[in-house]
Structure formats: structure tokens, C-alpha cells
Amino acid sequence: MRLALKIGVYLPEELARRLDRVRSESGVSLSKIVQLALSSYLSTEELARSESVIAVIGVVYDHTIDDADIRLTDTQHSYLNNVISATHIHLDERNCLLAIFVKGRGSDVEKMFNEIIAIRGVKTARLMPLSIQG
């Protein structure tokens, strides 16, 4: 049996405007946008309880602050069983973008992410679960 759910959602005016602009520019239906957003939110919420996760940790940081690059590398080495690969991109003279591809138990991935965001020099970071099982 297939379960589908129709819902009504209140959106504040500014959010509704942004949604309408993106919808009209992209040509993606409102239903599809809501489905993708909910899926992303639920994946993030279910992460810690998951037995098997594949995710990307995206980090923008200032490499000149307190050896941030060394601390980020050390953190990755502390999670060798989880880190699949990492890509480093120079954004300008000070700022770098690091994409760390990880796998493993959700709680381990979440713990690694929390250690990364605590590093001085990290300006922004995002944990993006791509596949969650169990």
C-alpha cells in the first residue's frame, strides 16, 4: 500500500517570495522543492541514529588563523576509518574550501563534524548526508 500525504504549510512572506522566485527560475515544481527540502532535513535529523552514512562535510576556513589547516588535517587523521577522500580549494590568499567525503556510523560522522566546527578559523561548515541506511 502506498502512503501519500497532502499538507498545507504556512510560510512567512519573505520565505514565500524566495520560494516563488526559485521555483519560477528553476522550473521545479513546488511539490518537488518541498519534497527535497523535507528529505534533506530528515536526513540530517536521522544522521546520528544511522548505522551507515555517506556524507560530505564542506568547510570554509581562514588558513592563517591558529594553524587551522593543520588542525583540520589532524582531525581527518583521527577519523581514518571514516574519511574516504578530501579536496582542498584555494578561494583567495587567506580562505580555503575543504570538502571531506566520509562514511560510517552516523554518530561518528556527527562527532567529527562537531570537532571540525570547533576549530578556530573555520568560518562556515555544513554536513550534507547523501545516503543513510539503518
N, CA, C and O atoms as a printed pandas DataFrame, in Angstrom:
     atom_number atom_name residue_name chain_id  residue_number  x_coord  y_coord  z_coord
0              1         N          MET        A               1    0.829   -1.174    0.000
1              2        CA          MET        A               1    0.000    0.000    0.000
2              3         C          MET        A               1    0.884    1.252    0.000
3              4         O          MET        A               1    1.848    1.335    0.761
4              5         N          ARG        A               2    0.561    2.191   -0.828
5              6        CA          ARG        A               2    1.331    3.417   -0.972
6              7         C          ARG        A               2    0.700    4.527   -0.135
7              8         O          ARG        A               2   -0.504    4.771   -0.212
8              9         N          LEU        A               3    1.525    5.191    0.658
9             10        CA          LEU        A               3    1.033    6.274    1.501
10            11         C          LEU        A               3    1.506    7.603    0.926
11            12         O          LEU        A               3    2.706    7.813    0.748
12            13         N          ALA        A               4    0.590    8.476    0.642
13            14        CA          ALA        A               4    0.911    9.837    0.211
14            15         C          ALA        A               4    0.195   10.787    1.159
15            16         O          ALA        A               4   -0.867   10.465    1.693
16            17         N          LEU        A               5    0.772   11.935    1.360
17            18        CA          LEU        A               5    0.225   12.887    2.309
18            19         C          LEU        A               5    0.167   14.260    1.674
19            20         O          LEU        A               5    1.172   14.756    1.165
20            21         N          LYS        A               6   -0.996   14.874    1.699
21            22        CA          LYS        A               6   -1.140   16.259    1.264
22            23         C          LYS        A               6   -1.175   17.116    2.513
23            24         O          LYS        A               6   -1.883   16.813    3.474
24            25         N          ILE        A               7   -0.395   18.201    2.488
25            26        CA          ILE        A               7   -0.327   19.065    3.660
26            27         C          ILE        A               7   -0.465   20.527    3.244
27            28         O          ILE        A               7   -0.214   20.882    2.092
28            29         N          GLY        A               8   -0.856   21.346    4.170
29            30        CA          GLY        A               8   -0.865   22.788    3.989
30            31         C          GLY        A               8    0.205   23.368    4.893
31            32         O          GLY        A               8    0.332   22.951    6.044
32            33         N          VAL        A               9    0.967   24.310    4.399
33            34        CA          VAL        A               9    2.078   24.869    5.164
34            35         C          VAL        A               9    2.001   26.390    5.129
35            36         O          VAL        A               9    1.821   26.985    4.066
36            37         N          TYR        A              10    2.137   27.015    6.294
37            38        CA          TYR        A              10    2.218   28.467    6.372
38            39         C          TYR        A              10    3.662   28.883    6.135
39            40         O          TYR        A              10    4.573   28.332    6.753
40            41         N          LEU        A              11    3.882   29.846    5.249
41            42        CA          LEU        A              11    5.212   30.390    5.006
42            43         C          LEU        A              11    5.185   31.896    5.242
43            44         O          LEU        A              11    4.294   32.580    4.739
44            45         N          PRO        A              12    6.137   32.417    5.993
45            46        CA          PRO        A              12    6.235   33.866    6.142
46            47         C          PRO        A              12    6.452   34.500    4.755
47            48         O          PRO        A              12    6.971   33.859    3.841
48            49         N          GLU        A              13    6.053   35.743    4.625
49            50        CA          GLU        A              13    6.069   36.424    3.329
50            51         C          GLU        A              13    7.430   36.366    2.633
51            52         O          GLU        A              13    7.497   36.052    1.445
52            53         N          GLU        A              14    8.510   36.661    3.351
53            54        CA          GLU        A              14    9.840   36.674    2.734
54            55         C          GLU        A              14   10.233   35.276    2.229
55            56         O          GLU        A              14   10.774   35.143    1.131
56            57         N          LEU        A              15    9.967   34.256    3.015
57            58        CA          LEU        A              15   10.279   32.895    2.593
58            59         C          LEU        A              15    9.438   32.494    1.380
59            60         O          LEU        A              15    9.937   31.843    0.463
60            61         N          ALA        A              16    8.176   32.880    1.378
61            62        CA          ALA        A              16    7.298   32.587    0.239
62            63         C          ALA        A              16    7.809   33.272   -1.026
63            64         O          ALA        A              16    7.768   32.686   -2.108
64            65         N          ARG        A              17    8.291   34.510   -0.896
65            66        CA          ARG        A              17    8.850   35.227   -2.052
66            67         C          ARG        A              17   10.082   34.517   -2.602
67            68         O          ARG        A              17   10.220   34.333   -3.812
68            69         N          ARG        A              18   10.976   34.119   -1.695
69            70        CA          ARG        A              18   12.192   33.424   -2.115
70            71         C          ARG        A              18   11.850   32.107   -2.801
71            72         O          ARG        A              18   12.425   31.762   -3.834
72            73         N          LEU        A              19   10.913   31.383   -2.215
73            74        CA          LEU        A              19   10.490   30.112   -2.789
74            75         C          LEU        A              19    9.894   30.312   -4.182
75            76         O          LEU        A              19   10.210   29.566   -5.108
76            77         N          ASP        A              20    9.043   31.309   -4.326
77            78        CA          ASP        A              20    8.412   31.570   -5.620
78            79         C          ASP        A              20    9.448   31.958   -6.673
79            80         O          ASP        A              20    9.353   31.532   -7.824
80            81         N          ARG        A              21   10.442   32.769   -6.279
81            82        CA          ARG        A              21   11.493   33.165   -7.214
82            83         C          ARG        A              21   12.295   31.956   -7.680
83            84         O          ARG        A              21   12.526   31.787   -8.877
84            85         N          VAL        A              22   12.718   31.119   -6.744
85            86        CA          VAL        A              22   13.495   29.932   -7.092
86            87         C          VAL        A              22   12.669   28.974   -7.949
87            88         O          VAL        A              22   13.166   28.410   -8.924
88            89         N          ARG        A              23   11.412   28.800   -7.576
89            90        CA          ARG        A              23   10.536   27.908   -8.329
90            91         C          ARG        A              23   10.381   28.376   -9.767
91            92         O          ARG        A              23   10.490   27.577  -10.698
92            93         N          SER        A              24   10.128   29.668   -9.954
93            94        CA          SER        A              24    9.909   30.181  -11.307
94            95         C          SER        A              24   11.201   30.185  -12.124
95            96         O          SER        A              24   11.165   29.931  -13.328
96            97         N          GLU        A              25   12.336   30.468  -11.493
97            98        CA          GLU        A              25   13.614   30.476  -12.212
98            99         C          GLU        A              25   14.092   29.074  -12.569
99           100         O          GLU        A              25   14.690   28.870  -13.625
100          101         N          SER        A              26   13.832   28.116  -11.702
101          102        CA          SER        A              26   14.332   26.757  -11.931
102          103         C          SER        A              26   13.376   25.890  -12.735
103          104         O          SER        A              26   13.798   24.942  -13.398
104          105         N          GLY        A              27   12.084   26.217  -12.676
105          106        CA          GLY        A              27   11.102   25.381  -13.352
106          107         C          GLY        A              27   10.749   24.127  -12.574
107          108         O          GLY        A              27   10.008   23.278  -13.070
108          109         N          VAL        A              28   11.274   24.000  -11.353
109          110        CA          VAL        A              28   10.983   22.847  -10.499
110          111         C          VAL        A              28    9.658   23.116   -9.783
111          112         O          VAL        A              28    9.402   24.228   -9.323
112          113         N          SER        A              29    8.836   22.094   -9.697
113          114        CA          SER        A              29    7.520   22.273   -9.074
114          115         C          SER        A              29    7.649   22.531   -7.574
115          116         O          SER        A              29    8.629   22.141   -6.939
116          117         N          LEU        A              30    6.647   23.188   -7.033
117          118        CA          LEU        A              30    6.594   23.456   -5.603
118          119         C          LEU        A              30    6.629   22.152   -4.812
119          120         O          LEU        A              30    7.337   22.056   -3.810
120          121         N          SER        A              31    5.881   21.158   -5.247
121          122        CA          SER        A              31    5.860   19.866   -4.557
122          123         C          SER        A              31    7.259   19.247   -4.512
123          124         O          SER        A              31    7.673   18.722   -3.479
124          125         N          LYS        A              32    7.979   19.307   -5.620
125          126        CA          LYS        A              32    9.321   18.715   -5.672
126          127         C          LYS        A              32   10.282   19.465   -4.756
127          128         O          LYS        A              32   11.102   18.848   -4.077
128          129         N          ILE        A              33   10.184   20.794   -4.734
129          130        CA          ILE        A              33   11.048   21.581   -3.854
130          131         C          ILE        A              33   10.783   21.223   -2.398
131          132         O          ILE        A              33   11.728   21.041   -1.630
132          133         N          VAL        A              34    9.528   21.121   -2.007
133          134        CA          VAL        A              34    9.174   20.763   -0.630
134          135         C          VAL        A              34    9.657   19.347   -0.320
135          136         O          VAL        A              34   10.179   19.106    0.769
136          137         N          GLN        A              35    9.495   18.410   -1.248
137          138        CA          GLN        A              35    9.961   17.035   -1.034
138          139         C          GLN        A              35   11.474   17.000   -0.811
139          140         O          GLN        A              35   11.949   16.326    0.103
140          141         N          LEU        A              36   12.234   17.725   -1.641
141          142        CA          LEU        A              36   13.690   17.757   -1.498
142          143         C          LEU        A              36   14.113   18.390   -0.178
143          144         O          LEU        A              36   15.028   17.903    0.487
144          145         N          ALA        A              37   13.444   19.477    0.197
145          146        CA          ALA        A              37   13.774   20.152    1.453
146          147         C          ALA        A              37   13.486   19.256    2.653
147          148         O          ALA        A              37   14.300   19.161    3.571
148          149         N          LEU        A              38   12.334   18.604    2.645
149          150        CA          LEU        A              38   11.994   17.697    3.750
150          151         C          LEU        A              38   12.951   16.513    3.810
151          152         O          LEU        A              38   13.365   16.101    4.893
152          153         N          SER        A              39   13.295   15.977    2.670
153          154        CA          SER        A              39   14.229   14.851    2.633
154          155         C          SER        A              39   15.581   15.248    3.222
155          156         O          SER        A              39   16.176   14.497    3.995
156          157         N          SER        A              40   16.055   16.429    2.851
157          158        CA          SER        A              40   17.330   16.926    3.382
158          159         C          SER        A              40   17.256   17.123    4.893
159          160         O          SER        A              40   18.168   16.718    5.614
160          161         N          TYR        A              41   16.190   17.735    5.373
161          162        CA          TYR        A              41   16.002   17.967    6.800
162          163         C          TYR        A              41   15.943   16.642    7.567
163          164         O          TYR        A              41   16.598   16.483    8.597
164          165         N          LEU        A              42   15.158   15.703    7.059
165          166        CA          LEU        A              42   15.013   14.413    7.738
166          167         C          LEU        A              42   16.321   13.635    7.737
167          168         O          LEU        A              42   16.637   12.973    8.726
168          169         N          SER        A              43   17.084   13.698    6.656
169          170        CA          SER        A              43   18.387   13.021    6.603
170          171         C          SER        A              43   19.311   13.559    7.674
171          172         O          SER        A              43   20.007   12.794    8.343
172          173         N          THR        A              44   19.322   14.862    7.839
173          174        CA          THR        A              44   20.165   15.471    8.870
174          175         C          THR        A              44   19.721   15.039   10.264
175          176         O          THR        A              44   20.555   14.723   11.112
176          177         N          GLU        A              45   18.411   15.025   10.503
177          178        CA          GLU        A              45   17.881   14.639   11.808
178          179         C          GLU        A              45   18.129   13.153   12.118
179          180         O          GLU        A              45   18.328   12.792   13.278
180          181         N          GLU        A              46   18.118   12.303   11.102
181          182        CA          GLU        A              46   18.283   10.859   11.290
182          183         C          GLU        A              46   19.739   10.434   11.319
183          184         O          GLU        A              46   20.035    9.278   11.619
184          185         N          LEU        A              47   20.640   11.331   11.017
185          186        CA          LEU        A              47   22.053   11.013   10.863
186          187         C          LEU        A              47   22.646   10.277   12.060
187          188         O          LEU        A              47   23.231    9.207   11.891
188          189         N          ALA        A              48   22.509   10.819   13.246
189          190        CA          ALA        A              48   23.168   10.262   14.430
190          191         C          ALA        A              48   22.701    8.851   14.756
191          192         O          ALA        A              48   23.457    8.073   15.338
192          193         N          ARG        A              49   21.465    8.505   14.391
193          194        CA          ARG        A              49   20.934    7.178   14.698
194          195         C          ARG        A              49   21.224    6.152   13.606
195          196         O          ARG        A              49   20.851    4.987   13.739
196          197         N          SER        A              50   21.877    6.567   12.540
197          198        CA          SER        A              50   22.077    5.703   11.386
198          199         C          SER        A              50   23.333    4.857   11.523
199          200         O          SER        A              50   24.363    5.318   12.017
200          201         N          GLU        A              51   23.229    3.626   11.080
201          202        CA          GLU        A              51   24.362    2.702   11.122
202          203         C          GLU        A              51   25.332    2.941    9.975
203          204         O          GLU        A              51   26.535    2.727   10.120
204          205         N          SER        A              52   24.815    3.383    8.839
205          206        CA          SER        A              52   25.653    3.546    7.656
206          207         C          SER        A              52   25.306    4.850    6.946
207          208         O          SER        A              52   24.185    5.038    6.473
208          209         N          VAL        A              53   26.283    5.740    6.883
209          210        CA          VAL        A              53   26.085    7.068    6.311
210          211         C          VAL        A              53   27.187    7.335    5.287
211          212         O          VAL        A              53   28.342    6.957    5.484
212          213         N          ILE        A              54   26.816    7.983    4.212
213          214        CA          ILE        A              54   27.785    8.582    3.299
214          215         C          ILE        A              54   27.444   10.060    3.261
215          216         O          ILE        A              54   26.289   10.429    3.049
216          217         N          ALA        A              55   28.448   10.911    3.465
217          218        CA          ALA        A              55   28.191   12.343    3.556
218          219         C          ALA        A              55   29.390   13.134    3.069
219          220         O          ALA        A              55   30.485   12.603    2.885
220          221         N          VAL        A              56   29.147   14.415    2.867
221          222        CA          VAL        A              56   30.210   15.360    2.559
222          223         C          VAL        A              56   30.185   16.425    3.646
223          224         O          VAL        A              56   29.127   16.946    3.998
224          225         N          ILE        A              57   31.350   16.737    4.165
225          226        CA          ILE        A              57   31.493   17.849    5.093
226          227         C          ILE        A              57   32.181   18.967    4.319
227          228         O          ILE        A              57   33.329   18.829    3.897
228          229         N          GLY        A              58   31.473   20.067    4.139
229          230        CA          GLY        A              58   32.037   21.225    3.450
230          231         C          GLY        A              58   32.472   22.258    4.466
231          232         O          GLY        A              58   31.715   22.603    5.373
232          233         N          VAL        A              59   33.694   22.756    4.315
233          234        CA          VAL        A              59   34.258   23.691    5.286
234          235         C          VAL        A              59   34.919   24.854    4.552
235          236         O          VAL        A              59   35.709   24.640    3.633
236          237         N          VAL        A              60   34.598   26.081    4.955
237          238        CA          VAL        A              60   35.331   27.261    4.503
238          239         C          VAL        A              60   36.066   27.784    5.729
239          240         O          VAL        A              60   35.471   28.000    6.785
240          241         N          TYR        A              61   37.373   27.984    5.569
241          242        CA          TYR        A              61   38.169   28.408    6.716
242          243         C          TYR        A              61   39.286   29.346    6.290
243          244         O          TYR        A              61   39.686   29.383    5.126
244          245         N          ASP        A              62   39.782   30.108    7.270
245          246        CA          ASP        A              62   40.915   31.003    7.086
246          247         C          ASP        A              62   42.155   30.256    7.557
247          248         O          ASP        A              62   42.324   30.008    8.751
248          249         N          HIS        A              63   43.019   29.898    6.614
249          250        CA          HIS        A              63   44.177   29.066    6.957
250          251         C          HIS        A              63   45.235   29.815    7.761
251          252         O          HIS        A              63   46.166   29.196    8.275
252          253         N          THR        A              64   45.108   31.145    7.880
253          254        CA          THR        A              64   46.112   31.914    8.625
254          255         C          THR        A              64   45.812   31.991   10.114
255          256         O          THR        A              64   46.625   32.512   10.878
256          257         N          ILE        A              65   44.672   31.486   10.539
257          258        CA          ILE        A              65   44.285   31.579   11.945
258          259         C          ILE        A              65   44.631   30.288   12.679
259          260         O          ILE        A              65   44.136   29.214   12.339
260          261         N          ASP        A              66   45.490   30.410   13.694
261          262        CA          ASP        A              66   45.813   29.312   14.624
262          263         C          ASP        A              66   46.045   27.961   13.956
263          264         O          ASP        A              66   45.543   26.949   14.444
264          265         N          ASP        A              67   46.772   27.917   12.882
265          266        CA          ASP        A              67   47.071   26.646   12.207
266          267         C          ASP        A              67   45.815   25.837   11.910
267          268         O          ASP        A              67   45.791   24.623   12.114
268          269         N          ALA        A              68   44.779   26.505   11.432
269          270        CA          ALA        A              68   43.510   25.828   11.154
270          271         C          ALA        A              68   43.692   24.664   10.189
271          272         O          ALA        A              68   43.078   23.610   10.357
272          273         N          ASP        A              69   44.549   24.856    9.165
273          274        CA          ASP        A              69   44.746   23.778    8.198
274          275         C          ASP        A              69   45.365   22.542    8.842
275          276         O          ASP        A              69   44.991   21.418    8.507
276          277         N          ILE        A              70   46.292   22.735    9.746
277          278        CA          ILE        A              70   46.919   21.604   10.441
278          279         C          ILE        A              70   45.897   20.907   11.338
279          280         O          ILE        A              70   45.839   19.677   11.376
280          281         N          ARG        A              71   45.104   21.677   12.049
281          282        CA          ARG        A              71   44.088   21.089   12.936
282          283         C          ARG        A              71   43.022   20.334   12.150
283          284         O          ARG        A              71   42.544   19.290   12.594
284          285         N          LEU        A              72   42.645   20.862   10.975
285          286        CA          LEU        A              72   41.678   20.145   10.133
286          287         C          LEU        A              72   42.264   18.830    9.626
287          288         O          LEU        A              72   41.576   17.810    9.592
288          289         N          THR        A              73   43.524   18.858    9.237
289          290        CA          THR        A              73   44.186   17.620    8.783
290          291         C          THR        A              73   44.297   16.622    9.929
291          292         O          THR        A              73   44.035   15.434    9.741
292          293         N          ASP        A              74   44.680   17.088   11.110
293          294        CA          ASP        A              74   44.777   16.201   12.272
294          295         C          ASP        A              74   43.424   15.560   12.596
295          296         O          ASP        A              74   43.356   14.378   12.932
296          297         N          THR        A              75   42.361   16.341   12.493
297          298        CA          THR        A              75   41.022   15.797   12.752
298          299         C          THR        A              75   40.689   14.700   11.755
299          300         O          THR        A              75   40.141   13.663   12.129
300          301         N          GLN        A              76   41.016   14.924   10.486
301          302        CA          GLN        A              76   40.767   13.881    9.484
302          303         C          GLN        A              76   41.558   12.610    9.798
303          304         O          GLN        A              76   41.044   11.503    9.637
304          305         N          HIS        A              77   42.789   12.766   10.238
305          306        CA          HIS        A              77   43.609   11.603   10.579
306          307         C          HIS        A              77   43.054   10.865   11.799
307          308         O          HIS        A              77   43.265    9.661   11.947
308          309         N          SER        A              78   42.356   11.576   12.660
309          310        CA          SER        A              78   41.730   10.928   13.816
310          311         C          SER        A              78   40.534   10.075   13.412
311          312         O          SER        A              78   40.071    9.240   14.189
312          313         N          TYR        A              79   40.037   10.286   12.203
313          314        CA          TYR        A              79   38.860    9.551   11.712
314          315         C          TYR        A              79   39.193    8.814   10.410
315          316         O          TYR        A              79   38.413    8.849    9.458
316          317         N          LEU        A              80   40.339    8.154   10.373
317          318        CA          LEU        A              80   40.770    7.451    9.161
318          319         C          LEU        A              80   39.779    6.393    8.697
319          320         O          LEU        A              80   39.675    6.126    7.499
320          321         N          ASN        A              81   39.053    5.792    9.623
321          322        CA          ASN        A              81   38.062    4.785    9.239
322          323         C          ASN        A              81   36.835    5.413    8.577
323          324         O          ASN        A              81   36.040    4.712    7.950
324          325         N          ASN        A              82   36.681    6.724    8.715
325          326        CA          ASN        A              82   35.519    7.410    8.164
326          327         C          ASN        A              82   35.825    8.241    6.915
327          328         O          ASN        A              82   34.972    8.382    6.039
328          329         N          VAL        A              83   37.020    8.780    6.835
329          330        CA          VAL        A              83   37.358    9.674    5.722
330          331         C          VAL        A              83   37.690    8.852    4.479
331          332         O          VAL        A              83   38.584    8.006    4.494
332          333         N          ILE        A              84   36.950    9.121    3.407
333          334        CA          ILE        A              84   37.184    8.454    2.127
334          335         C          ILE        A              84   38.191    9.262    1.314
335          336         O          ILE        A              84   39.143    8.717    0.755
336          337         N          SER        A              85   37.963   10.570    1.261
337          338        CA          SER        A              85   38.789   11.456    0.446
338          339         C          SER        A              85   38.536   12.890    0.888
339          340         O          SER        A              85   37.546   13.182    1.559
340          341         N          ALA        A              86   39.450   13.782    0.501
341          342        CA          ALA        A              86   39.261   15.202    0.782
342          343         C          ALA        A              86   39.811   16.008   -0.386
343          344         O          ALA        A              86   40.805   15.636   -1.009
344          345         N          THR        A              87   39.147   17.112   -0.665
345          346        CA          THR        A              87   39.578   18.024   -1.722
346          347         C          THR        A              87   39.729   19.413   -1.120
347          348         O          THR        A              87   38.851   19.899   -0.407
348          349         N          HIS        A              88   40.858   20.037   -1.421
349          350        CA          HIS        A              88   41.198   21.354   -0.887
350          351         C          HIS        A              88   41.235   22.349   -2.035
351          352         O          HIS        A              88   41.884   22.102   -3.052
352          353         N          ILE        A              89   40.541   23.476   -1.879
353          354        CA          ILE        A              89   40.494   24.505   -2.918
354          355         C          ILE        A              89   40.882   25.840   -2.302
355          356         O          ILE        A              89   40.373   26.209   -1.244
356          357         N          HIS        A              90   41.775   26.561   -2.958
357          358        CA          HIS        A              90   42.170   27.898   -2.507
358          359         C          HIS        A              90   41.171   28.909   -3.062
359          360         O          HIS        A              90   41.035   29.037   -4.279
360          361         N          LEU        A              91   40.475   29.626   -2.189
361          362        CA          LEU        A              91   39.498   30.628   -2.616
362          363         C          LEU        A              91   40.149   31.991   -2.840
363          364         O          LEU        A              91   39.807   32.708   -3.780
364          365         N          ASP        A              92   41.085   32.335   -1.971
365          366        CA          ASP        A              92   41.874   33.562   -2.104
366          367         C          ASP        A              92   43.118   33.396   -1.233
367          368         O          ASP        A              92   43.456   32.277   -0.847
368          369         N          GLU        A              93   43.797   34.495   -0.922
369          370        CA          GLU        A              93   45.062   34.408   -0.175
370          371         C          GLU        A              93   44.894   33.819    1.225
371          372         O          GLU        A              93   45.826   33.218    1.759
372          373         N          ARG        A              94   43.729   33.986    1.814
373          374        CA          ARG        A              94   43.510   33.535    3.190
374          375         C          ARG        A              94   42.540   32.371    3.305
375          376         O          ARG        A              94   42.706   31.510    4.169
376          377         N          ASN        A              95   41.546   32.335    2.460
377          378        CA          ASN        A              95   40.424   31.411    2.623
378          379         C          ASN        A              95   40.529   30.185    1.729
379          380         O          ASN        A              95   40.936   30.257    0.569
380          381         N          CYS        A              96   40.146   29.060    2.315
381          382        CA          CYS        A              96   40.169   27.784    1.618
382          383         C          CYS        A              96   38.826   27.093    1.791
383          384         O          CYS        A              96   38.100   27.332    2.756
384          385         N          LEU        A              97   38.516   26.238    0.839
385          386        CA          LEU        A              97   37.340   25.386    0.934
386          387         C          LEU        A              97   37.826   23.949    0.992
387          388         O          LEU        A              97   38.653   23.529    0.183
388          389         N          LEU        A              98   37.313   23.210    1.942
389          390        CA          LEU        A              98   37.675   21.812    2.115
390          391         C          LEU        A              98   36.408   20.981    2.016
391          392         O          LEU        A              98   35.436   21.228    2.729
392          393         N          ALA        A              99   36.424   19.992    1.125
393          394        CA          ALA        A              99   35.309   19.046    1.017
394          395         C          ALA        A              99   35.832   17.693    1.466
395          396         O          ALA        A              99   36.733   17.128    0.846
396          397         N          ILE        A             100   35.261   17.178    2.546
397          398        CA          ILE        A             100   35.693   15.902    3.117
398          399         C          ILE        A             100   34.577   14.885    2.884
399          400         O          ILE        A             100   33.451   15.073    3.344
400          401         N          PHE        A             101   34.895   13.819    2.174
401          402        CA          PHE        A             101   33.925   12.767    1.888
402          403         C          PHE        A             101   34.069   11.692    2.954
403          404         O          PHE        A             101   35.157   11.151    3.151
404          405         N          VAL        A             102   32.977   11.382    3.641
405          406        CA          VAL        A             102   33.037   10.480    4.790
406          407         C          VAL        A             102   31.985    9.375    4.687
407          408         O          VAL        A             102   30.992    9.487    3.968
408          409         N          LYS        A             103   32.251    8.301    5.439
409          410        CA          LYS        A             103   31.305    7.185    5.539
410          411         C          LYS        A             103   31.407    6.621    6.948
411          412         O          LYS        A             103   32.367    6.889    7.671
412          413         N          GLY        A             104   30.408    5.840    7.327
413          414        CA          GLY        A             104   30.461    5.171    8.622
414          415         C          GLY        A             104   29.217    5.410    9.442
415          416         O          GLY        A             104   28.191    5.857    8.930
416          417         N          ARG        A             105   29.319    5.107   10.724
417          418        CA          ARG        A             105   28.197    5.308   11.644
418          419         C          ARG        A             105   27.872    6.795   11.724
419          420         O          ARG        A             105   28.767    7.640   11.773
420          421         N          GLY        A             106   26.586    7.097   11.735
421          422        CA          GLY        A             106   26.165    8.485   11.796
422          423         C          GLY        A             106   26.715    9.219   12.997
423          424         O          GLY        A             106   27.088   10.388   12.900
424          425         N          SER        A             107   26.767    8.536   14.138
425          426        CA          SER        A             107   27.265    9.194   15.352
426          427         C          SER        A             107   28.738    9.567   15.214
427          428         O          SER        A             107   29.160   10.600   15.735
428          429         N          ASP        A             108   29.526    8.747   14.522
429          430        CA          ASP        A             108   30.946    9.063   14.306
430          431         C          ASP        A             108   31.109   10.251   13.365
431          432         O          ASP        A             108   31.937   11.132   13.602
432          433         N          VAL        A             109   30.317   10.271   12.298
433          434        CA          VAL        A             109   30.370   11.371   11.333
434          435         C          VAL        A             109   29.952   12.673   12.009
435          436         O          VAL        A             109   30.583   13.711   11.804
436          437         N          GLU        A             110   28.902   12.623   12.805
437          438        CA          GLU        A             110   28.434   13.805   13.515
438          439         C          GLU        A             110   29.480   14.290   14.521
439          440         O          GLU        A             110   29.679   15.495   14.673
440          441         N          LYS        A             111   30.143   13.370   15.201
441          442        CA          LYS        A             111   31.191   13.736   16.166
442          443         C          LYS        A             111   32.354   14.428   15.444
443          444         O          LYS        A             111   32.880   15.431   15.925
444          445         N          MET        A             112   32.749   13.889   14.297
445          446        CA          MET        A             112   33.823   14.502   13.517
446          447         C          MET        A             112   33.429   15.920   13.087
447          448         O          MET        A             112   34.225   16.854   13.184
448          449         N          PHE        A             113   32.194   16.063   12.614
449          450        CA          PHE        A             113   31.709   17.385   12.191
450          451         C          PHE        A             113   31.758   18.372   13.350
451          452         O          PHE        A             113   32.181   19.515   13.171
452          453         N          ASN        A             114   31.334   17.949   14.526
453          454        CA          ASN        A             114   31.347   18.841   15.694
454          455         C          ASN        A             114   32.761   19.257   16.073
455          456         O          ASN        A             114   32.977   20.388   16.508
456          457         N          GLU        A             115   33.723   18.359   15.912
457          458        CA          GLU        A             115   35.118   18.713   16.177
458          459         C          GLU        A             115   35.620   19.729   15.149
459          460         O          GLU        A             115   36.376   20.639   15.490
460          461         N          ILE        A             116   35.203   19.575   13.903
461          462        CA          ILE        A             116   35.627   20.497   12.845
462          463         C          ILE        A             116   35.088   21.898   13.088
463          464         O          ILE        A             116   35.824   22.876   12.958
464          465         N          ILE        A             117   33.809   22.007   13.441
465          466        CA          ILE        A             117   33.242   23.356   13.614
466          467         C          ILE        A             117   33.790   24.058   14.855
467          468         O          ILE        A             117   33.646   25.272   14.998
468          469         N          ALA        A             118   34.410   23.308   15.741
469          470        CA          ALA        A             118   35.012   23.915   16.938
470          471         C          ALA        A             118   36.408   24.474   16.674
471          472         O          ALA        A             118   36.977   25.145   17.535
472          473         N          ILE        A             119   36.962   24.207   15.500
473          474        CA          ILE        A             119   38.321   24.666   15.186
474          475         C          ILE        A             119   38.305   26.161   14.886
475          476         O          ILE        A             119   37.527   26.641   14.062
476          477         N          ARG        A             120   39.178   26.877   15.574
477          478        CA          ARG        A             120   39.296   28.326   15.341
478          479         C          ARG        A             120   39.799   28.554   13.925
479          480         O          ARG        A             120   40.768   27.930   13.492
480          481         N          GLY        A             121   39.137   29.448   13.210
481          482        CA          GLY        A             121   39.479   29.729   11.817
482          483         C          GLY        A             121   38.427   29.202   10.850
483          484         O          GLY        A             121   38.342   29.648    9.705
484          485         N          VAL        A             122   37.618   28.240   11.325
485          486        CA          VAL        A             122   36.523   27.740   10.494
486          487         C          VAL        A             122   35.437   28.804   10.453
487          488         O          VAL        A             122   34.900   29.202   11.487
488          489         N          LYS        A             123   35.120   29.259    9.249
489          490        CA          LYS        A             123   34.124   30.322    9.080
490          491         C          LYS        A             123   32.723   29.751    8.920
491          492         O          LYS        A             123   31.760   30.284    9.471
492          493         N          THR        A             124   32.617   28.683    8.175
493          494        CA          THR        A             124   31.330   28.030    7.987
494          495         C          THR        A             124   31.574   26.571    7.640
495          496         O          THR        A             124   32.594   26.219    7.048
496          497         N          ALA        A             125   30.627   25.736    8.016
497          498        CA          ALA        A             125   30.738   24.318    7.697
498          499         C          ALA        A             125   29.334   23.750    7.555
499          500         O          ALA        A             125   28.389   24.203    8.200
500          501         N          ARG        A             126   29.228   22.759    6.705
501          502        CA          ARG        A             126   27.930   22.123    6.504
502          503         C          ARG        A             126   28.137   20.622    6.359
503          504         O          ARG        A             126   29.020   20.160    5.636
504          505         N          LEU        A             127   27.304   19.882    7.062
505          506        CA          LEU        A             127   27.297   18.422    6.961
506          507         C          LEU        A             127   26.154   18.049    6.028
507          508         O          LEU        A             127   24.994   18.361    6.298
508          509         N          MET        A             128   26.487   17.386    4.939
509          510        CA          MET        A             128   25.499   17.042    3.914
510          511         C          MET        A             128   25.389   15.533    3.770
511          512         O          MET        A             128   26.164   14.934    3.025
512          513         N          PRO        A             129   24.446   14.901    4.464
513          514        CA          PRO        A             129   24.241   13.454    4.302
514          515         C          PRO        A             129   23.722   13.167    2.894
515          516         O          PRO        A             129   22.813   13.844    2.415
516          517         N          LEU        A             130   24.296   12.173    2.241
517          518        CA          LEU        A             130   23.881   11.818    0.891
518          519         C          LEU        A             130   23.162   10.473    0.861
519          520         O          LEU        A             130   22.290   10.250    0.021
520          521         N          SER        A             131   23.525    9.587    1.770
521          522        CA          SER        A             131   22.895    8.276    1.834
522          523         C          SER        A             131   22.881    7.825    3.298
523          524         O          SER        A             131   23.900    7.863    3.987
524          525         N          ILE        A             132   21.719    7.403    3.745
525          526        CA          ILE        A             132   21.577    6.943    5.131
526          527         C          ILE        A             132   20.856    5.616    5.116
527          528         O          ILE        A             132   19.809    5.472    4.485
528          529         N          GLN        A             133   21.432    4.626    5.829
529          530        CA          GLN        A             133   20.789    3.325    5.949
530          531         C          GLN        A             133   20.821    2.899    7.405
531          532         O          GLN        A             133   21.810    3.096    8.111
532          533         N          GLY        A             134   19.717    2.313    7.832
533          534        CA          GLY        A             134   19.644    1.768    9.184
534          535         C          GLY        A             134   19.605    2.798   10.198
535          536         O          GLY        A             134   19.542    2.491   11.388
